[in-house]
Every structure is written in C-alpha cells, then in structure tokens.
Amino acid sequence: MGSFSIWHWLIVLAVVLLLFGGRGKISQIMGDFGKGLKSFKKGIKDDEEETAATNAASAATAQRVPDDTHRPMSSAHTTESPKKAD
C-alpha cells in the first residue's frame, strides 16, 4: 500500500502527456520561462542604471544651483513700511 504500482505510474504519465501534449511542449514551456527570466533581469538592470543616471543628474544640478538660504536679506526685501521724512 505504501508505493505506487505500474498502473499508477501509467495513469500519471497519461495525464502528464494529455496536459502538456507530447514531445517538445515541456522544453518549449521551459524556454519561454527562461526568456521571461532573462527579460526580468534585463529590466532590473536597466532600472538600476536609470536610477543611477537620475541621481547623478540631480547631484550635478544641485551643485550648480546657488544656495541663497544663508545670505542676509537686503532692506528692499523687508516687510517693514518705509519711514517718512518729516
């Protein structure tokens, strides 16, 4: 009762052949699976390169932009009203 007989294996083989359709189908499915993996890896690599290029471009842009935050404001930019001379 613990092991399969030859009839069990023949039924399993018949079901597998019905599902996958004989010769060439399994290798074709595995080939498609391999192409999918290769495409996935290429997409990940392209995404990493694009992210690195974007980070480099933003770093270069940040170096060119002057930083005005630490400069004192001139009197023209104050919110006080101008004093009138009497």
DSSP file (Angstrom, degrees, kcal/mol; ACC not computed):
  #  RESIDUE AA STRUCTURE BP1 BP2  ACC     N-H-->O    O-->H-N    N-H-->O    O-->H-N    TCO  KAPPA ALPHA  PHI   PSI    X-CA   Y-CA   Z-CA
    1    1 A M              0   0    0      0, 0.0     0, 0.0     0, 0.0     0, 0.0   0.000 360.0 360.0 360.0 -19.3    0.0    0.0    0.0
    2    2 A G        +     0   0    0      2,-0.1     2,-0.3     0, 0.0     0, 0.0   0.732 360.0  48.5 -80.8 -23.0    2.9    2.3    0.5
    3    3 A S  S    S-     0   0    0      1,-0.0     2,-0.3     0, 0.0     0, 0.0  -0.760  85.3-105.0-118.5 164.3    4.2    2.5   -3.0
    4    4 A F        -     0   0    0     -2,-0.3     2,-0.1     1,-0.1    -2,-0.1  -0.618  30.9-136.9 -84.7 143.5    2.7    3.1   -6.4
    5    5 A S     >  -     0   0    0     -2,-0.3     4,-1.7     1,-0.1     3,-0.3  -0.354  33.8 -95.1 -87.7 176.5    2.2    0.2   -8.8
    6    6 A I  H  > S+     0   0    0      1,-0.2     4,-2.1     2,-0.2     5,-0.2   0.827 124.4  58.5 -62.0 -32.3    3.0    0.3  -12.5
    7    7 A W  H  > S+     0   0    0      2,-0.2     4,-2.1     1,-0.2    -1,-0.2   0.880 103.1  51.8 -68.1 -37.0   -0.7    1.2  -13.2
    8    8 A H  H  > S+     0   0    0     -3,-0.3     4,-2.3     2,-0.2    -1,-0.2   0.931 110.7  48.0 -62.4 -44.7   -0.5    4.3  -11.1
    9    9 A W  H  X S+     0   0    0     -4,-1.7     4,-2.5     1,-0.2    -2,-0.2   0.872 110.0  52.6 -65.9 -36.9    2.6    5.4  -12.9
   10   10 A L  H  X S+     0   0    0     -4,-2.1     4,-2.2     2,-0.2    -1,-0.2   0.892 109.8  48.6 -66.0 -38.6    1.0    4.8  -16.3
   11   11 A I  H  X S+     0   0    0     -4,-2.1     4,-2.2     2,-0.2    -2,-0.2   0.916 112.0  48.9 -66.7 -42.1   -2.1    6.8  -15.3
   12   12 A V  H  X S+     0   0    0     -4,-2.3     4,-2.4     1,-0.2    -2,-0.2   0.917 111.5  50.0 -62.6 -43.0    0.2    9.7  -14.1
   13   13 A L  H  X S+     0   0    0     -4,-2.5     4,-2.4     1,-0.2    -2,-0.2   0.899 109.9  50.7 -62.4 -41.6    2.2    9.5  -17.4
   14   14 A A  H  X S+     0   0    0     -4,-2.2     4,-2.1     2,-0.2    -1,-0.2   0.899 110.9  48.6 -64.4 -40.6   -1.1    9.6  -19.5
   15   15 A V  H  X S+     0   0    0     -4,-2.2     4,-2.4     2,-0.2    -2,-0.2   0.917 111.4  49.6 -65.4 -43.0   -2.3   12.7  -17.6
   16   16 A V  H  X S+     0   0    0     -4,-2.4     4,-2.7     1,-0.2     5,-0.3   0.918 111.5  48.9 -62.8 -43.0    1.0   14.5  -18.0
   17   17 A L  H  X S+     0   0    0     -4,-2.4     4,-1.8     1,-0.2     5,-0.5   0.873 111.5  50.0 -65.0 -36.6    1.0   13.7  -21.7
   18   18 A L  H  < S+     0   0    0     -4,-2.1    -2,-0.2     2,-0.2    -1,-0.2   0.904 114.6  44.2 -66.9 -40.4   -2.6   15.0  -22.0
   19   19 A L  H  < S+     0   0    0     -4,-2.4    -2,-0.2     1,-0.2    -1,-0.2   0.924 125.4  30.3 -70.7 -44.6   -1.8   18.2  -20.2
   20   20 A F  H  < S-     0   0    0     -4,-2.7    -2,-0.2    -5,-0.2    -3,-0.2   0.551 102.1-127.3 -98.5  -8.2    1.5   19.0  -21.9
   21   21 A G     <  -     0   0    0     -4,-1.8     2,-0.2    -5,-0.3    -3,-0.2   0.770  46.4 -78.3  76.3  29.4    0.8   17.4  -25.3
   22   22 A G  S >> S+     0   0    0     -5,-0.5     3,-0.8    -6,-0.2     4,-0.5  -0.508  91.1  12.5  89.4-150.4    3.6   15.1  -26.0
   23   23 A R  T 34 S+     0   0    0      1,-0.2     0, 0.0    -2,-0.2     0, 0.0  -0.331 120.1  14.1 -74.6 145.9    7.1   15.9  -27.2
   24   24 A G  T 3> S+     0   0    0      1,-0.1     4,-1.8    -2,-0.1    -1,-0.2   0.102  96.7  95.3  87.6 -22.8    8.5   19.4  -27.3
   25   25 A K  H <> S+     0   0    0     -3,-0.8     4,-2.6     2,-0.2     5,-0.2   0.928  84.8  46.8 -70.7 -43.8    5.9   21.1  -25.2
   26   26 A I  H  X S+     0   0    0     -4,-0.5     4,-2.5     1,-0.2     5,-0.2   0.926 114.5  47.0 -65.6 -43.7    7.8   20.9  -21.9
   27   27 A S  H  > S+     0   0    0      1,-0.2     4,-2.1     2,-0.2    -1,-0.2   0.864 112.1  51.6 -66.2 -33.3   11.0   22.2  -23.4
   28   28 A Q  H  X S+     0   0    0     -4,-1.8     4,-2.3     2,-0.2    -2,-0.2   0.911 110.1  48.6 -67.1 -42.2    9.1   25.0  -25.1
   29   29 A I  H  X S+     0   0    0     -4,-2.6     4,-2.1     1,-0.2    -2,-0.2   0.922 112.8  47.8 -63.2 -44.0    7.5   26.0  -21.8
   30   30 A M  H  X S+     0   0    0     -4,-2.5     4,-2.3     2,-0.2    -1,-0.2   0.860 109.7  53.5 -67.1 -34.2   10.9   26.0  -20.1
   31   31 A G  H  X S+     0   0    0     -4,-2.1     4,-2.2     2,-0.2    -1,-0.2   0.911 109.5  47.9 -64.1 -42.7   12.4   28.0  -22.9
   32   32 A D  H  X S+     0   0    0     -4,-2.3     4,-2.1     2,-0.2    -2,-0.2   0.882 110.4  52.4 -64.2 -38.1    9.6   30.6  -22.5
   33   33 A F  H  X S+     0   0    0     -4,-2.1     4,-2.1     2,-0.2    -2,-0.2   0.906 109.2  49.6 -63.7 -42.1   10.3   30.6  -18.8
   34   34 A G  H  X S+     0   0    0     -4,-2.3     4,-2.4     2,-0.2    -2,-0.2   0.894 109.6  51.0 -63.6 -41.3   14.0   31.2  -19.4
   35   35 A K  H  X S+     0   0    0     -4,-2.2     4,-2.3     1,-0.2    -1,-0.2   0.888 109.1  52.0 -63.8 -38.3   13.2   34.1  -21.8
   36   36 A G  H  X S+     0   0    0     -4,-2.1     4,-2.2     2,-0.2    -2,-0.2   0.910 109.8  48.1 -64.0 -42.4   11.0   35.6  -19.1
   37   37 A L  H  X S+     0   0    0     -4,-2.1     4,-2.5     2,-0.2    -2,-0.2   0.909 111.4  50.4 -63.6 -42.3   13.7   35.4  -16.5
   38   38 A K  H  X S+     0   0    0     -4,-2.4     4,-2.1     1,-0.2    -2,-0.2   0.904 111.4  48.2 -63.4 -41.2   16.2   37.0  -18.9
   39   39 A S  H  X S+     0   0    0     -4,-2.3     4,-2.3     2,-0.2    -1,-0.2   0.892 110.7  51.8 -65.3 -40.2   13.9   39.8  -19.7
   40   40 A F  H  X S+     0   0    0     -4,-2.2     4,-2.2     2,-0.2    -2,-0.2   0.924 110.1  48.2 -62.5 -45.6   13.2   40.4  -16.0
   41   41 A K  H  X S+     0   0    0     -4,-2.5     4,-2.3     1,-0.2    -1,-0.2   0.894 111.3  50.7 -63.0 -39.9   16.9   40.6  -15.2
   42   42 A K  H  X S+     0   0    0     -4,-2.1     4,-2.6     1,-0.2    -1,-0.2   0.900 109.4  51.0 -64.6 -40.4   17.4   43.0  -18.0
   43   43 A G  H  X S+     0   0    0     -4,-2.3     4,-2.1     2,-0.2    -2,-0.2   0.894 110.4  48.7 -64.0 -40.4   14.6   45.2  -16.8
   44   44 A I  H  X S+     0   0    0     -4,-2.2     4,-2.2     2,-0.2    -2,-0.2   0.919 112.6  48.2 -64.7 -43.3   16.0   45.3  -13.2
   45   45 A K  H  X S+     0   0    0     -4,-2.3     4,-2.2     1,-0.2    -2,-0.2   0.917 112.0  48.8 -64.3 -44.0   19.5   46.2  -14.6
   46   46 A D  H  X S+     0   0    0     -4,-2.6     4,-2.4     1,-0.2    -1,-0.2   0.884 110.3  52.1 -63.0 -38.9   18.0   48.9  -16.8
   47   47 A D  H  X S+     0   0    0     -4,-2.1     4,-2.2     2,-0.2    -1,-0.2   0.900 109.4  48.9 -65.0 -41.1   16.1   50.3  -13.9
   48   48 A E  H  X S+     0   0    0     -4,-2.2     4,-2.2     2,-0.2    -2,-0.2   0.900 112.2  48.4 -65.4 -40.7   19.2   50.4  -11.7
   49   49 A E  H  X S+     0   0    0     -4,-2.2     4,-2.3     2,-0.2    -2,-0.2   0.894 111.7  49.9 -65.7 -39.9   21.2   52.2  -14.4
   50   50 A E  H  X S+     0   0    0     -4,-2.4     4,-2.3     2,-0.2    -2,-0.2   0.895 111.1  49.1 -65.6 -40.3   18.3   54.7  -14.9
   51   51 A T  H  X S+     0   0    0     -4,-2.2     4,-2.4     2,-0.2    -2,-0.2   0.903 111.2  49.6 -65.4 -41.8   18.2   55.4  -11.2
   52   52 A A  H  X S+     0   0    0     -4,-2.2     4,-2.2     2,-0.2    -2,-0.2   0.900 111.7  48.6 -64.8 -40.5   21.9   55.9  -11.0
   53   53 A A  H  X S+     0   0    0     -4,-2.3     4,-2.3     2,-0.2    -2,-0.2   0.893 111.7  49.5 -66.8 -39.5   21.8   58.3  -14.0
   54   54 A T  H  X S+     0   0    0     -4,-2.3     4,-2.4     2,-0.2    -2,-0.2   0.912 111.2  49.1 -65.4 -42.5   18.9   60.3  -12.4
   55   55 A N  H  X S+     0   0    0     -4,-2.4     4,-2.0     2,-0.2    -2,-0.2   0.894 111.8  49.0 -64.3 -40.0   20.8   60.5   -9.1
   56   56 A A  H  X S+     0   0    0     -4,-2.2     4,-2.1     2,-0.2    -2,-0.2   0.899 111.9  49.0 -66.5 -40.3   23.9   61.7  -10.9
   57   57 A A  H  X S+     0   0    0     -4,-2.3     4,-2.1     2,-0.2    -2,-0.2   0.895 111.9  47.9 -66.9 -40.0   22.0   64.3  -12.9
   58   58 A S  H  X S+     0   0    0     -4,-2.4     4,-2.2     2,-0.2    -1,-0.2   0.859 111.2  51.3 -70.2 -33.8   20.2   65.6   -9.8
   59   59 A A  H  X S+     0   0    0     -4,-2.0     4,-1.3     2,-0.2    -2,-0.2   0.898 110.7  48.5 -67.9 -39.7   23.5   65.8   -7.9
   60   60 A A  H  X S+     0   0    0     -4,-2.1     4,-1.1     1,-0.2    -2,-0.2   0.888 112.5  48.7 -66.9 -38.3   25.1   67.8  -10.7
   61   61 A T  H  X S+     0   0    0     -4,-2.1     4,-1.3     1,-0.2     3,-0.4   0.886 107.6  55.0 -67.4 -39.5   22.1   70.2  -10.8
   62   62 A A  H  < S+     0   0    0     -4,-2.2    -1,-0.2     1,-0.2    -2,-0.2   0.809 105.3  53.5 -65.4 -29.8   22.2   70.7   -7.1
   63   63 A Q  H  < S+     0   0    0     -4,-1.3    -1,-0.2     1,-0.2    -2,-0.2   0.804 108.9  48.9 -74.1 -29.5   25.9   71.7   -7.3
   64   64 A R  H  < S+     0   0    0     -4,-1.1    -2,-0.2    -3,-0.4    -1,-0.2   0.719  90.8  89.2 -83.3 -22.0   25.1   74.4   -9.9
   65   65 A V  S  < S-     0   0    0     -4,-1.3     2,-0.1     1,-0.1    -4,-0.0  -0.649  81.2-125.2 -81.1 125.1   22.1   76.0   -8.1
   66   66 A P        -     0   0    0      0, 0.0     2,-0.8     0, 0.0    -2,-0.1  -0.405  17.0-127.5 -70.2 146.7   23.3   78.8   -5.7
   67   67 A D        +     0   0    0      1,-0.1     3,-0.4    -2,-0.1     4,-0.0  -0.837  33.0 169.9 -98.5 105.7   22.3   78.5   -2.1
   68   68 A D    >   +     0   0    0     -2,-0.8     3,-1.1     1,-0.2    -1,-0.1   0.422  53.6  94.1 -92.6  -1.3   20.6   81.7   -1.0
   69   69 A T  T 3  S+     0   0    0      1,-0.3    -1,-0.2     3,-0.0    -2,-0.0   0.729  85.6  46.2 -70.3 -22.2   19.3   80.5    2.3
   70   70 A H  T 3  S+     0   0    0     -3,-0.4    -1,-0.3     2,-0.1    -2,-0.1   0.387  89.1 100.5-103.3   3.4   22.2   81.7    4.4
   71   71 A R  S <  S-     0   0    0     -3,-1.1     2,-0.1     1,-0.1    -3,-0.0  -0.675  77.5-112.8 -88.3 142.7   22.5   85.2    2.9
   72   72 A P        -     0   0    0      0, 0.0     2,-0.2     0, 0.0    -2,-0.1  -0.422  34.6-109.4 -70.4 150.1   21.1   88.1    4.9
   73   73 A M        -     0   0    0     -2,-0.1     2,-0.1     1,-0.1     5,-0.0  -0.549  29.6-125.0 -79.6 143.6   18.1   89.9    3.3
   74   74 A S    >   -     0   0    0     -2,-0.2     3,-1.3     1,-0.1     4,-0.2  -0.343  28.5-103.2 -80.0 169.4   18.6   93.3    2.0
   75   75 A S  G >  S+     0   0    0      1,-0.3     3,-1.0     2,-0.2     5,-0.1   0.735 118.2  66.1 -67.8 -21.3   16.5   96.2    3.1
   76   76 A A  G 3  S+     0   0    0      1,-0.2    -1,-0.3     3,-0.0    -3,-0.0   0.742 101.0  50.0 -71.1 -21.7   14.5   96.1   -0.1
   77   77 A H  G <  S+     0   0    0     -3,-1.3    -1,-0.2     2,-0.0    -2,-0.2   0.375  86.1 110.4 -99.0   4.6   13.1   92.7    0.9
   78   78 A T    <   -     0   0    0     -3,-1.0    -4,-0.0    -4,-0.2    -3,-0.0  -0.351  65.7-136.4 -78.8 162.6   12.0   93.6    4.4
   79   79 A T        +     0   0    0      2,-0.1    -1,-0.1    -2,-0.1     2,-0.1   0.435  68.3 111.1 -98.3  -0.2    8.3   93.7    5.3
   80   80 A E  S    S-     0   0    0     -5,-0.1    -2,-0.1     1,-0.1     3,-0.1  -0.425  74.4-111.0 -72.8 149.3    8.6   97.0    7.3
   81   81 A S        -     0   0    0      1,-0.1    -1,-0.1    -2,-0.1    -2,-0.1  -0.538  39.8 -98.5 -77.8 147.1    6.9  100.0    5.9
   82   82 A P        -     0   0    0      0, 0.0     2,-0.3     0, 0.0    -1,-0.1  -0.362  38.5-115.7 -66.9 144.5    9.3  102.8    4.7
   83   83 A K        -     0   0    0     -3,-0.1     2,-0.4     1,-0.0    -3,-0.0  -0.607  25.5-131.9 -82.4 139.2    9.8  105.6    7.2
   84   84 A K        -     0   0    0     -2,-0.3     2,-0.4     2,-0.0    -1,-0.0  -0.708  13.1-128.1 -92.2 140.4    8.7  109.1    6.1
   85   85 A A              0   0    0     -2,-0.4    -1,-0.0     1,-0.1     0, 0.0  -0.735 360.0 360.0 -83.8 132.3   10.9  112.0    6.5
   86   86 A D              0   0    0     -2,-0.4    -1,-0.1     0, 0.0    -2,-0.0   0.441 360.0 360.0 -87.0 360.0    9.2  114.9    8.4
